[in-house]
Amino acid sequence: MSARSRHWGAAPDRPALALRNLSKVFGDVPAVDGVDLEVRQGEFITLLGPSGSGKTTTLRMIAGFTLQSGGTIEIDGVDMGHVPPYRRDVGMVFQNYALFPHMTAAENIAFPLQMRRVGRPEIKRRVADALGLVKLEGLGQRYPRQLSGGQQQRIAFARAVVFNPRLLLMDEPLGALDKKLREALQLEVMHISRQLGATVVYVTHDQDEALVMSDRIAIFSRGRIEQLGTGEDLYERPASLFVADFIGESNILRGRFEPAGDGGWLVRDPWRWQVGAAAAARASLEGGAAAALVVRPERLRIVGVDAGPGLATGVNAVDAIVRDVLYLGSMRKFELVLPDGNAAVVRQQRGGGGHEGRAGDRVRLTWAVDDGVLVADPHG
Amino acid sequence: MTDSWRQPRRLLLLALGALTVFFLMAPTLVVVPMSVTASNALTFPPEGFSTRWYEKMLTDPQWSSGFVNSAQVAFLTAVLATVLGTLAALGTVRGRFPGKSAVNALVLSPLIVPVIIIAIGMFSLFVRWKITGSIVGLVLAHTALAVPFVVINVATSLRTIDRNLELAAMNLGADPVRTFRRVTLPLILPGVLAGGLFAFITSWDEVVVSIFLTTARFRTLPVEMWEQVRQVVDPTVAAVATTLLAVTTSLLLLVLVVRRQAPAR
């Protein structure tokens, strides 16, 4: 496959895509508001966020369909400021596939090669290769309307990669497919992209899809990147309340931060929770700042309230009342109410030996200090 | 079903419908039997049967040159109006520029402005430009009248195609011209062809503007008919009218067929 790579992997030291202070204003509404992002050669990066967070507008600016109001876009080190979409050499897969209905699957795939004046025999060979890549050999003569949704999306994918673009952009490409097919195609798209060494910018609002497919994820909120990192970074070390809330399930304890030594305490009378040194350093909050401690559901343990005051060092605790216990096969999910009225969730692996709480029970939740992540609380 | 048809209200509706169709069609269709009369006068009902008026139509140089002129003008009008109308539709549907709705209204205005006013205006202008009595003047005038039909047909087609298809073409390396040729045009082709046929028909049976812009040496068929009816009234007019009707009807049927060719989706 390396012979195919005209651009892919061409200059590993230079970013394949660099967005600097990119912004887009529609009327006087900022849709994208100062986005900075560098994508490495061969990297699979996902723009994840709720609808209206600016991720699709960012993608359309990279493709050149929408002109930015400010900032720059560089592809392979070249400024795209005045480069029209048809000279950007960027492949795009649309949510509704956007296959040309008056052309067969093979003609659709041949289109970008014809535009690049590739010779007929080579077009024929590369179209056959691309059809093989997406496992649709033999369906080249079908028209799009004669193909299923999943097959159409594979053709659209083949059409977007057949010309070895510098970048592959995908705008919720699996959004219109049912769950099972979507999961199968997630893996397929990921494997083929990796096989080709393609640099991919993928847009989705589905966090599971983002976690499965991406090398790194950029969480978008209100036109900005809230946090950029691997799935593990985002899940284990969310940098803001928004990210903690958006990725996975979270337990959020609100209070005021009090520094002490390297770490500190989150105080909410009558409770005090210890904050680890690493967590405190990452959050870098002033003393007295409104803050929140985020603990993932599988990091909490349920113990009886009679466990007594003698907590081991390095362990935090809070009391709660069990509202529901849900049996989920491999695990048990507890839904609880905290003293401040907020909801809490605990996931307990089967055979994990935790407390057998029942609805209505008063229990104590404990967690290791290092499992708590400190973030600023903008609403505090 | 059969019972409901017997209801008086249904019958009344049916009768009214039939009457309306009769009123609409009768004046048009009455020329067909009149064209095969054996008599020398334009009468209804016809007396006997003869095709001699069709023979006269084809052999008389007045009529045959009218045919040729009409066909030429209608063909050139159709071509010119299709090109201009398609471009205008692209501009008003896809373009973004100040005064867009004003431009759109202007392009469609020949549909609303009384034809006699257009005719007088064009006549006074074309006299100054010295293009009355020429094929150029008539084609230009008919094009102005025909463009709205093309614009409406093409704009309707354009609005039904997915904008992402054009974006996809550009993304894959097609500049705007190639995007239009390879993607947009094939998808709006039924609308373009229907518009072109309407343009042809518009010119083919146009009489008001043509009367102003033609001379004894250069006449289209409808103008020739107008002149003949005022002077001699012989059944050749009915034969010509029947022929015109046949051509127009077949073109309208063709429009229906073309429209059936729904953009493949």
Interface residues (C-beta under 8 A of the other chain):
Chain A: A63 G64 F65 P84 P85 Y86 R87 R88 D89 V90 G91 M92 F94 N96 A98 L99 F100 P101 H102 F111 P112 M115 R116 Y143 R145 R159 A160 F163
Chain B: D162 N164 L165 L167 A168 A169 M170 N171 L172 G173 A174 D175 R178 T179 R182 V183 P186 L187 P263 A264 R265
